[in-house]
Amino acid sequence: MIDRTAQDAPDTLTADVVVVGGGPVGLTVAVAVAGAGIDTILLAPASPADNRTTALLAGSVAALDGLKVWPRCHDQAAPLKAIRIIDDRGGLLRAPEVTFHADEIELDAFGHNIENRHLLAGLEACAAELPALRIRRAAVTEVTPSTASVTLHVAGKARVTAGLAVGADGRNSLCRAAAAIDADHWTYAQTALTCNLDLGRAHENISTEFHTAAGPFTLVPLPGLRASLVWVMQPDDARRRAGLGDAELSWEIERQSHSILGKVTVTSDRGLFPLAGLTARGFAANRIALVGEAAHVIPPIGAQGFNLGLRDAATIGELVVGAFRAGADVGSDTVLKQYDDRRRADIASRALAVDLLNRSLLTDFLPLQGLRGLGLHLLERIGPLRRAMMREGVAPKMNEPQLMRGEPL
């Protein structure tokens, strides 16, 4: 991304909106707001290399399309036409295998899986073309809200003052602390191992999730004979497997997948991510709005976490653009309360559902295993229930942002 402030940067910059964080969620906020002509500054250090992938659900794809980002990276993404869930816990009560097909709910695909580097490239290319957006590649060191504005100090002693700060600065958010918003934290005795794979057999655009006693083992399509892997397991097992050679790890992955995709070969660096949860007790205050992992962190199950963050971005973008066009204060208590109200139910319900599903895999309590198996059996047998669940999982209707509905800001 071009740093428009790289030369002769003044000691103090002003803007209507400042976005803290240069990941996909922060960039989406910046593109949405600046794309409407609102003077915006994005503050973030240079992004590190990221070998992970993201499963973008249909609403997220619609939002990125509305922002003219999706045409830049569509060719690097694989459609997710079906989702298969296989009980691989090995317990006494085995749940039925269930496959959800996108065409059951009149969709070509539930979404698309894309490598983060391609998604970031598309967002950065759009950001670089927006006259209303300035980017400074520097870390924020201090955030100080006041009644009329919020001031951010960045490395190099420069200051940025704006009417609204959007914190997309991750689970250890400086913006959240500055807004005086507490958060509930918890951890799981699990670690996710991630990598990309070459396959010996076509995935047919089906994402397959094995539910094991240690957590989900998920193979998600990438273009061609490729897939991404998210393997949740006990921390000691994750560290051991991360230390294996490519051939040994490839064999363990193929064995765990029961060779459904033939011979697999690890083709990328491995990532290790200890599983944890976080929910902020509020999502906006003191001229600061929180998005993405600054607001919530949930385990990587069902592609919910990142898409939850994009709904944050679309919602704050919609509210800020509406206020700006009405001549109102974009960081007012009214705008912040609307954002908090609109995001609260969605975040709370998704976090609870993912947490319960993850814990149900870890328990040996037979009645709970039975309830989980019954739920999958009902979804497999009852079409209207299955279709309702699919629609809610892909594009929740409660307070759905207009970008997610395919409506431009």
WOZINOR-V750523 format. One line per field, one symbol per residue. ss: DSSP state (a for helix, b for strand, c for the rest). phi: phi as a letter, one per 40 degrees, with the letter a starting at -180 (. if undefined). A space follows every 10 residues. Layout:
# WOZINOR-V750523
ss->???
phi->???
This chain:
# WOZINOR-V750523
ss->cccccccccc cbbbbbbbbb cccaaaaaaa aaaacccccb bbbccccccc ccbbbbbaaa aaaaaaccca aaaaaabbbc cbbbbbbccc cccccccbbb baaaaccccc bbbbbaaaaa aaaaaaaacc ccbbbbcccb bbbbbccccb bbbbccccbb bbbbbbbccc cccaaaaacc ccbbbbbbbb bbbbbbbbbc cccccbbbbb bbccbbbbbb bbcccbbbbb bbbcaaaaaa aacccaaaaa aaaaaacccc cccbbbcccc bbbbbbbbbb cccbbccbbb caaacbbccc cccaaaaaaa aaaaaaaaaa aaaaaccccc ccaaaaaaaa aaaaaaaaaa aaaaaaaaaa aacccaaaaa aaaaaaaaaa acaaaaaaaa aaaacccccc ccaaacccc
phi->.cccbcbfcc cbbbacbbbb hbcdccccdc ccccccgccb bbbacdcccb ccbbcccdcc cccccccgcd dcbdccbbcb cabbbbcbcg ccbccccbbb bcccbfbcac ibbacdcccc cccccccccc ccbbbbcacc babbcbcbab bbcbdggcbb bacabbcbbg ccdccccccg bcacbabbca bcbbabbcbc accffbcbbc cbcbhcbbbb dbdgcbabbb bcacdccccc cccccdcccd cccccccffc bgcbbcbbcc bbbdcababc cabaafgbbb bgccbabbcc bgfccccccc cdcccccccc ccccccgccc bccccccccd cccccccccc cccccccccc cccbcddccc cccccccccc cbddcccccc ccccacccfc cccccgbcc
